[in-house]
Amino acid sequence: MKNKSLISIHDYSKDDYFKILELADRFRKNSQEYENLLSGKVVATLFFEPSTRTRLSFESAVQRMGGRIIGFSDPGSSSVQKGESLKDTILTVAQYADLIVMRHPIEGSARWASEVSPVPIINAGDGANQHPTQCLLDLYTIKETQNTLENLTITFVGDLKYGRTVHSLIQAMSNFNPVFFLVSPESLKLPNEYKLLLDERNINYSEHKDLQEVIKQSDIVYVTRVQRERFSDPMEYEKVKNAYVLSASMLEGTKPNLKVLHPLPRVNEISTDVDDTQKAYYFQQALNGVFTRMAIMALMLGLKN
């Protein structure tokens, strides 16, 4: 994994997943494992699209490890505003940093950046395509709460069409013989390319419009926000934005081990009354992101093995 960019969850193997999860767990349990590990290293965060959790999670990870952060969270404050190409931005920033974390609204932009960059690139989200570090922290959280990744029933709810976190997690979890329930409005169904992958791997999945049909069979309910920024037609967004709202009452009679996950930010798709239940795990999931991203960077820079 040393010096290898992480653009898609397919860039890493199943063994790589476990290596990352094991190191993240060591970091979570013992701060001496990572103190000053990034001393003398510089990480650049280039966010061409708004982000709070992912950007701050990476910044927290770098600072906890004793490294330094440079970059921007608003392309309007960078030379992109002057017309600089993505290639020139990457080649220039690579002179200042040991690793680049990039979010960009155009699908495929992170892959292209990795092909021109002399330093490793971490894809922090490219349009509706991939979000591999979110996927890895989700794997960590699922394993933490279920004590396994094998043979789980996972229900995805909400925006399955544009939800890059869903796309990455479906691909990764398909290595572990899951059952998937796909709950969404007709206009936000999982794209066919991912269903073809599931068919090729003989993964059991079914599509639903009613969450109540499947919630009691679920080990994980993974809720996603309907993303206003992915809709070119505001009226289409208005039609589906409140399609699913999970409330505490809907969790009655569910499996004792059920956990509710969400990549955040939440708008109104999970009622705040869920926060006080034993099933809510999305804020702990966010914390897990720090340790998982620490592990990814440590392995990518060859600082741990």
Residue pairs with C-beta under 8 A, 6 or more apart in sequence:
1 12
1 16
1 19
1 299
1 300
2 299
2 300
2 301
2 302
3 120
3 300
3 301
3 302
4 11
4 120
4 300
5 11
5 114
5 117
5 120
5 121
5 122
5 123
6 12
6 120
6 121
6 122
6 123
6 132
6 133
6 296
6 300
7 110
7 111
7 114
7 121
7 123
7 126
7 130
7 132
8 111
8 123
8 130
8 132
8 168
9 130
9 132
9 135
9 136
9 168
9 171
9 172
10 171
11 132
12 20
12 132
14 175
17 136
17 139
17 172
17 175
19 299
20 136
20 140
20 292
20 295
20 296
20 299
21 136
21 139
21 140
21 143
21 292
21 295
23 295
23 298
23 299
23 304
24 137
24 140
24 288
24 291
24 292
24 294
24 295
25 140
25 144
25 291
26 33
27 33
27 34
27 291
27 294
27 295
28 288
28 291
31 64
34 64
34 65
34 294
34 298
35 65
35 66
36 65
36 66
37 65
37 66
37 67
37 294
37 298
37 303
37 304
38 62
38 65
38 66
38 67
38 68
38 297
38 298
38 301
38 303
39 66
39 67
40 67
41 67
41 68
41 98
41 99
41 301
42 67
42 68
42 69
42 70
42 96
42 97
42 98
43 58
43 62
43 67
43 68
43 69
43 70
43 97
43 98
43 99
43 100
43 101
43 297
44 69
44 70
44 71
44 93
44 96
44 97
44 99
44 100
44 101
45 55
45 58
45 59
45 69
45 70
45 71
45 72
45 73
45 100
45 101
45 102
45 124
46 71
46 72
46 89
46 90
46 93
46 100
46 101
46 102
46 103
46 104
47 55
47 71
47 72
47 73
47 74
47 75
47 102
47 103
47 124
48 75
48 80
48 102
48 103
48 104
48 105
48 109
49 103
49 104
49 105
49 125
50 73
51 73
51 103
51 124
51 125
52 265
53 263
53 264
53 265
53 286
53 289
54 103
54 124
54 125
54 131
54 133
54 134
54 289
55 73
55 103
55 124
57 286
57 289
57 290
57 293
58 69
58 101
58 122
58 124
58 293
59 69
60 290
61 290
61 291
61 293
61 294
61 297
62 68
62 69
62 297
63 69
64 290
64 294
65 294
65 297
65 298
70 93
70 96
70 97
71 93
71 101
72 78
75 81
78 84
78 89
79 89
80 86
80 89
86 104
86 109
86 112
86 113
87 116
90 100
90 102
90 113
90 116
90 117
90 121
91 116
91 117
91 118
93 100
94 100
94 117
94 118
94 119
97 119
98 119
98 301
99 119
99 120
99 121
99 122
99 297
99 300
99 301
100 113
100 117
100 119
100 120
100 121
100 122
101 121
101 122
101 124
102 109
102 110
102 113
102 121
102 122
102 123
102 124
103 123
103 124
103 125
103 126
104 110
104 113
104 125
104 126
104 127
105 126
105 127
106 126
106 127
107 126
107 127
107 128
107 129
108 126
108 127
108 129
109 126
109 127
110 121
110 123
110 126
110 130
111 123
111 126
113 121
114 120
114 121
114 123
120 300
120 301
122 132
122 133
122 296
122 297
122 300
123 130
123 131
123 132
123 133
124 131
124 133
125 131
125 134
125 164
126 164
127 164
128 161
128 162
128 163
128 164
128 167
128 230
129 164
129 167
130 164
130 167
130 168
131 164
131 165
131 167
131 168
131 263
132 168
133 289
133 292
133 293
133 296
134 164
134 165
134 168
134 169
134 263
134 289
135 165
135 168
135 169
135 171
135 172
136 172
136 292
136 296
137 285
137 288
137 289
137 292
137 293
138 165
138 169
138 222
138 261
138 263
138 285
139 149
139 169
139 172
139 173
140 288
140 291
140 292
141 259
141 261
141 281
141 284
141 285
141 288
142 149
142 152
142 154
142 173
142 220
142 261
143 149
144 288
145 220
145 257
145 259
145 281
146 152
146 219
146 220
146 257
146 259
149 173
149 176
150 176
150 177
151 176
151 177
151 178
152 173
152 176
152 178
152 179
152 219
152 220
153 178
153 179
153 180
153 181
153 217
153 218
153 219
153 220
154 173
154 178
154 179
154 180
154 181
154 218
154 219
154 220
154 222
155 180
155 181
155 183
155 211
155 214
155 215
155 218
155 220
155 221
155 222
156 163
156 166
156 169
156 170
156 180
156 181
156 182
156 183
156 184
156 190
156 222
156 224
157 183
157 184
157 211
157 221
157 222
157 223
157 224
157 244
157 246
157 269
158 183
158 184
158 188
158 223
158 224
158 225
158 226
158 243
158 244
158 269
159 166
159 184
159 188
159 224
159 225
159 226
159 227
159 230
160 166
160 182
160 184
160 188
160 189
160 190
160 224
161 184
161 187
161 188
161 189
161 190
161 191
162 188
162 227
162 230
163 224
163 227
165 224
165 263
166 190
166 222
166 224
167 191
167 194
169 222
170 180
170 190
170 194
170 197
170 198
171 194
171 197
173 180
174 197
174 198
174 201
174 203
177 203
178 203
178 204
179 203
179 204
179 205
180 198
180 203
180 204
180 205
180 206
181 205
181 206
181 208
181 214
181 217
181 218
182 189
182 190
182 205
182 206
182 207
182 208
183 207
183 208
183 209
183 210
183 211
183 214
183 244
184 190
184 207
184 209
184 243
184 244
185 209
185 239
185 240
185 243
186 209
187 236
187 239
187 240
188 226
188 240
188 243
189 207
190 207
195 205
198 205
206 214
208 214
211 221
211 244
211 246
211 250
212 250
215 221
215 250
215 251
215 254
215 258
216 253
216 254
216 255
217 255
218 254
218 255
218 258
219 255
219 257
219 258
219 259
220 258
220 259
220 261
221 246
221 258
221 259
221 260
221 261
222 261
222 262
223 244
223 246
223 260
223 261
223 262
223 269
223 270
224 262
224 263
224 269
225 262
225 263
225 265
225 266
225 267
225 269
226 237
226 240
226 241
226 243
226 267
226 269
228 234
228 237
228 241
231 237
241 267
242 268
244 269
245 268
245 269
245 270
245 271
246 260
246 269
246 270
246 271
246 274
247 271
247 273
247 274
248 271
248 273
248 274
248 276
248 277
251 258
251 260
251 274
251 277
251 279
254 279
258 279
259 279
259 280
259 281
260 270
260 274
260 279
260 280
260 281
260 282
261 281
261 282
261 285
262 269
262 270
262 282
262 285
263 285
264 282
264 285
264 286
266 282
270 280
270 282
274 280
275 283
295 304
297 303
298 304
299 305
